[in-house]
Amino acid sequence: MRRDALAPAKVNLFLHVGPTGADGYHPLASLVAFADIGDRLTLAPAGAPRLAVTGPFSGALAGEDDNLVLRALRSLDAAGLALVLDKQLPVASGLGGGSADAGAALRLARRVLALDVDDTALLALAGRIGADGPMCLFARPVWAEGRGDLMTPEPALPPLAAVLVNPGAPSPTGAVYRGYDAGPPATADRPVPPSSWDVGTVIDWLADQRNDLQAPAVALCPVIGLALDAVTAAPGVRLARMSGSGATVFGLCEDAAAARAAAATLSAAHPDWWVRPTVLGQGLAPDDS
């Protein structure tokens, strides 16, 4: 039995956002994929019940006595576990890190405690933790609509080689949405799927879509614009776009070799940025459920 769980990075391949509805929320439409990299949650071999945080971005969570992982464990009456969260993803980066961490906690607790909780019940718990919780729980490609809670699986999405780049500046979601509200409204339209699901056609189709939060995020945090320009100019990158509300930018490439080459170029030019080659698609191994 595995005693660890991956919390894969979530990437919005496109993000169409509508104006605020009567319920106070912005409707959206997005196609979401998950990376083969992310944070990792591990069951500690012994020790008092606690959550220890390690990794390059652990400092951003220092001193927190309540986060999404702890809420997830409490929802399963599993707060007695001793766990270690290896925080590899930047915080407040548009990659769904907190929700992915909570999903990993739910899956790991169910597995190690042999809890009689089926997938439907686990999804309901994830939804109570946060809006991105259900889509991040099993990290499968989905069309997300409504508040992000209306999900349709998309098994046809091919693996997409990519490079992820975060320039090190947080992008506050609330401020980005306020910037969006100050501009001309867009629509939360779900586009017709691509004519074919081969990689080249999918990238061309995505180029016709948009992230409606990208412009307000760049206005608030100009370094995101620099990252977009850098990723666009990197060798082998066919499409560059911001994920979620930022500040992470992804670049789609034809294959994994091109993504690794782009990552090497970007790392050399911007050694202070977080840069990782990855494959977007199904973010979890078959036994990590």
For each residue, the residues with C-beta under 8 A, 3 or more apart:
1: 111 112
2: 5 111 287 288
3: 42 43 108 112
4: 40 41 42 43 108
5: 2 40 41 104 105 107 108 111 288
6: 38 39 40 104 139 283 284 285 288
7: 38 39 40 41 89 97 100 101 103 104 136
8: 34 35 36 37 38 100 139 283 284
9: 34 35 37 38 89 95 96 97 100 164 248 278 283
10: 32 33 34 35 95 96 99 100 132 135 136 139 243 244
11: 32 33 34 35 95 162 164 243 248 250 280
12: 15 30 31 32 94 211 243 244
13: 30 31 32 33 160 206 209 241 280
14: 30 31 191 206 209 210 211 241
15: 12 28 29 30 210 211 212 213 243 244
16: 28 29 30 186 187 188 189 190 191 209 210 212
17: 26 27 28 180 186 188 212 213
18: 21 26 27 28 185 186 187 188
19: 26 181 185 186
20: 24 25 26 181
21: 18 24 25 26 27
22:
23:
24: 20 21
25: 20 21 147
26: 17 18 19 20 21 147 177 180 188
27: 17 18 21 145 146 147 188
28: 15 16 17 18 144 145 146 147 148 188
29: 15 16 143 144 145 188 189 190 191
30: 12 13 14 15 16 143 144 145 148
31: 12 13 14 141 142 143 144 154 157 206
32: 10 11 12 13 135 141 142 143 144
33: 10 11 13 141 157 160 280 281 283
34: 8 9 10 11 38 136 139 140 141 280 281 282 283 284
35: 8 9 10 11 38 95 162 164 278 279 280 283
36: 8 278 279 281 283
37: 8 9 88 164 276 278
38: 6 7 8 9 34 35 88 89 95 97 100 283
39: 6 7 55 85 86 87 88 89 97 100 101 104
40: 4 5 6 7 85 86 88 104
41: 4 5 7 69 83 84 85 86 101 104 105 108
42: 3 4 83 84 86
43: 3 4 81 82 83 108 112
44: 47 52 82 83 84
45:
46: 82
47: 44 50 82
48: 82
49: 79 80 81 82
50: 47 82 83
51: 67 69 70 73 83 84 85
52: 44 82 83 84 85
53: 58 61 62 84 85 87
54: 58 84 85 86 87
55: 39 58 85 86 87 88
56: 87 88
57: 60 61 87 88 89 90 91
58: 53 54 55 61 62 85 87
59: 62
60: 57 87 91 92
61: 53 57 58 64 67 85 87 91
62: 53 58 59
63:
64: 61 67
65: 70
66: 70 71
67: 51 61 64 70 71 98 101
68: 71 72 98 99 101 102 105 129 130 133
69: 41 51 72 73 83 85 101 102 104 105
70: 51 65 66 67 73 74 79
71: 66 67 68 74 75 102 129
72: 68 69 75 76 102 103 105 106 109 125 126 129
73: 51 69 70 76 78 79 81 83 105 109
74: 70 71 77 78 79
75: 71 72 106 125 128 129
76: 72 73 106 109 110 113 115 117 125
77: 74
78: 73 74 81 105 109 113 115
79: 49 70 73 74
80: 49
81: 43 49 73 78 109 112 113
82: 43 44 46 47 48 49 50 52
83: 41 42 43 44 50 51 52 69 73 105 108
84: 41 42 44 51 52 53 54
85: 39 40 41 51 52 53 54 55 58 61 69 101
86: 39 40 41 42 54 55
87: 39 53 54 55 56 57 58 60 61 91 97
88: 37 38 39 40 55 56 57
89: 7 9 38 39 57 93 95 97 100
90: 57 93 95 97 166 168 248 274
91: 57 60 61 87 97 98 170
92: 60 170 171 172 173 247
93: 89 90 97 166 170 171 246 247 248
94: 12 171 242 243 244 245 246 247 248
95: 9 10 11 35 38 89 90 100 164 243 244 248
96: 9 10 99 100 132 135 136 244
97: 7 9 38 39 87 89 90 91 93 100 101
98: 67 68 91 101 102 130
99: 10 68 96 102 103 126 129 130 131 132 133 135 136
100: 7 8 9 10 38 39 89 95 96 97 103 104 136 139
101: 7 39 41 67 68 69 85 97 98 104 105
102: 68 69 71 72 98 99 105 106 126 129 130 133 136
103: 7 72 99 100 106 107 126 133 136 137 138 139
104: 5 6 7 39 40 41 69 100 101 107 108
105: 5 41 68 69 72 73 78 83 101 102 108 109
106: 72 75 76 102 103 109 110 122 125 126 137
107: 5 103 104 110 111 122 137 138 288 289
108: 3 4 5 41 43 83 104 105 111 112
109: 72 73 76 78 81 105 106 112 113 115
110: 76 106 107 113 114 115 117 122
111: 1 2 5 107 108 114 289
112: 1 3 43 81 108 109
113: 76 78 81 109 110
114: 110 111
115: 76 78 109 110
116:
117: 76 110 121 122 125
118: 121 122
119: 122 123 138
120: 123 124
121: 117 118 124 125
122: 106 107 110 117 118 119 125 126 137
123: 119 120 126 127 134 137
124: 120 121 127 128
125: 72 75 76 106 117 121 122 128 129 133
126: 72 99 102 103 106 122 123 129 130 133 134 136 137
127: 123 124 133 134 149
128: 75 124 125 133
129: 68 71 72 75 99 102 125 126 133
130: 68 98 99 102 126 133
131: 99 147 148 149
132: 10 96 99 135 136 148
133: 68 99 102 103 125 126 127 128 129 130 136 137
134: 123 126 127 137 149 151
135: 10 32 96 99 132 142 144 148 151
136: 7 10 34 96 99 100 102 103 126 132 133 139
137: 103 106 107 122 123 126 133 134
138: 103 107 119 284 289
139: 6 8 10 34 100 103 136 282 283 284
140: 34 153 155 282 284
141: 31 32 33 34 153 154 155 157 281 282
142: 31 32 135 151 152 153 154
143: 29 30 31 32 151 152 154 190
144: 28 29 30 31 32 135 148 149 150 151
145: 27 28 29 30 148 150 151 152 188 190
146: 27 28 149 150
147: 25 26 27 28 131 150
148: 28 30 131 132 135 144 145 151
149: 127 131 134 144 146
150: 144 145 146 147
151: 134 135 142 143 144 145 148
152: 142 143 145
153: 140 141 142
154: 31 141 142 143 157
155: 140 141
156: 193 197
157: 31 33 141 154 160 197 202 281
158: 197 198 199 202 281
159: 279 280 281 282
160: 13 33 157 199 202 203 252 279 280 281
161: 252 253 254 255 256 258 259 277 278 279 280
162: 11 35 250 251 252 253 259 277 278 279 280
163: 231 234 237 250 251 253 259 262 263 266 275 276 277 278
164: 9 11 35 37 95 248 249 250 274 275 276 277 278
165: 227 230 231 248 249 250 251 266 270 273 274 275
166: 90 93 227 247 248 249 273 274
167: 223 224 226 227 247 249 270 273
168: 90 223 272 273 274
169: 221 223 224 247
170: 91 92 93 221 247
171: 92 93 94 176 217 220 221 224 245 246 247
172: 92 175 176 220 245
173: 92 176 177 244 245
174: 177 178
175: 172 178 179 220
176: 171 172 173 179 180 213 216 217 220 245 246
177: 26 173 174 180 181 213 216 245
178: 174 175 181 182 216
179: 175 176 182 183 216 217 219 220
180: 17 26 176 177 183 212 213 216
181: 19 20 177 178
182: 178 179 216
183: 179 180 215 216
184:
185: 18 19
186: 16 17 18 19 210 212
187: 16 18
188: 16 17 18 26 27 28 29 145
189: 16 29
190: 16 29 143 145
191: 14 16 29 205 208 209
192:
193: 156 197 205
194: 197 201 202 204 205
195: 201 205
196: 201 202
197: 156 157 158 193 194 201 202
198: 158 201 202
199: 158 160 202 203 254
200: 203 204 254
201: 194 195 196 197 198 204 205
202: 157 158 160 194 196 197 198 199 205 206
203: 160 199 200 206 207 238 239 252
204: 194 200 201 207 208
205: 191 193 194 195 201 202 208 209
206: 13 14 31 202 203 209 239 241 252
207: 203 204 238 239
208: 191 204 205
209: 13 14 16 191 205 206
210: 14 15 16 186 214
211: 12 14 15 214 241 242 243 244
212: 15 16 17 180 186 215
213: 15 17 176 177 180 216 217 242 244 245 246
214: 210 211 217 218 224 228 241 242 246
215: 183 212 218 219
216: 176 177 178 179 180 182 183 213 219 220
217: 171 176 179 213 214 220 221 224 242 245 246 247
218: 214 215 221 222 224 225 228 242 246
219: 179 215 216 222
220: 171 172 175 176 179 216 217
221: 169 170 171 217 218 224 246 247
222: 218 219 225 226
223: 167 168 169 226 227 247
224: 167 169 171 214 217 218 221 227 228 242 246 247 249
225: 218 222 228 229
226: 167 222 223 229 230
227: 165 166 167 223 224 230 231 247 249 273
228: 214 218 224 225 231 232 240 241 242 249
229: 225 226 232 233
230: 165 226 227 233 234 266 269 270
231: 163 165 227 228 234 237 240 249 250 251 262 266
232: 228 229 237 240 251
233: 229 230 237
234: 163 230 231 237 251 262 265 266
235: 258 261 262 265
236: 253 254 258 259 261 262
237: 163 231 232 233 234 240 251 252 253 258 262
238: 203 207 251 252 253 254
239: 203 206 207 251 252
240: 228 231 232 237 249 250 251 252
241: 13 14 206 211 214 228 249 250
242: 94 211 213 214 217 218 224 228 246 247 248 249 250
243: 10 11 12 15 94 95 211 246 248 249 250
244: 10 12 15 94 95 96 173 211 213 248
245: 94 171 172 173 176 177 213 217
246: 93 94 171 176 213 214 217 218 221 224 242 243 249
247: 92 93 94 166 167 169 170 171 217 221 223 224 227 242
248: 9 11 90 93 94 95 164 165 166 242 243 244
249: 164 165 166 167 224 227 228 231 240 241 242 243 246
250: 11 162 163 164 165 231 240 241 242 243 280
251: 162 163 165 231 232 234 237 238 239 240 259 262
252: 160 161 162 203 206 237 238 239 240 280
253: 161 162 163 236 237 238 256 258 259 262
254: 161 199 200 236 238 258
255: 161 258 259
256: 161 253 259 260 277 279
257: 260 261
258: 161 235 236 237 253 254 255 261 262
259: 161 162 163 236 251 253 255 256 262 263 277 278 279
260: 256 257 263 264 277
261: 235 236 257 258 264 265
262: 163 231 234 235 236 237 251 253 258 259 265 266 277
263: 163 259 260 266 267 275 276 277
264: 260 261 267 268
265: 234 235 261 262 268 269
266: 163 165 230 231 234 262 263 269 270 273 275
267: 263 264 270 271 273 275
268: 264 265 271
269: 230 265 266
270: 165 167 230 266 267 273 275
271: 267 268
272: 168
273: 165 166 167 168 227 266 267 270
274: 90 164 165 166 168
275: 163 164 165 263 266 267 270
276: 37 163 164 263
277: 161 162 163 164 256 259 260 262 263
278: 9 35 36 37 161 162 163 164 259
279: 35 36 159 160 161 162 256 259
280: 11 13 33 34 35 159 160 161 162 250 252
281: 33 34 36 141 157 158 159 160
282: 34 139 140 141 159
283: 6 8 9 33 34 35 36 38 139
284: 6 8 34 138 139 140 288 289
285: 6 288
286: 289
287: 2
288: 2 5 6 107 284 285
289: 107 111 138 284 286
